[in-house]
Amino acid sequence: MKIAVDQDKCVSSGQCVLNAAELFDQRDDDGVVVLLNDSPADNQIESARKAAAACPARAITLEE
């Protein structure tokens, strides 16, 4: 799996971090998503899916 984020779409809701803190963070100044790891380990894949599904702006895309 590969993860990509579109920072221009991000609305800083933080749902990505709540669902997968090991994969996502937020910038301190504006809360925009920061991708920590674009290739999650097998045990992180479900968290990545939850984060993408929870993103209200659909700023996270997954390539499986």
Secondary structure, DSSP 4 states (H G I P E B T S, - for coil): -EEEE-TTT-----HHHHH-TTTEEE-TTT--EEES-SS--GGGHHHHHHHHHH-TT--EEEE-
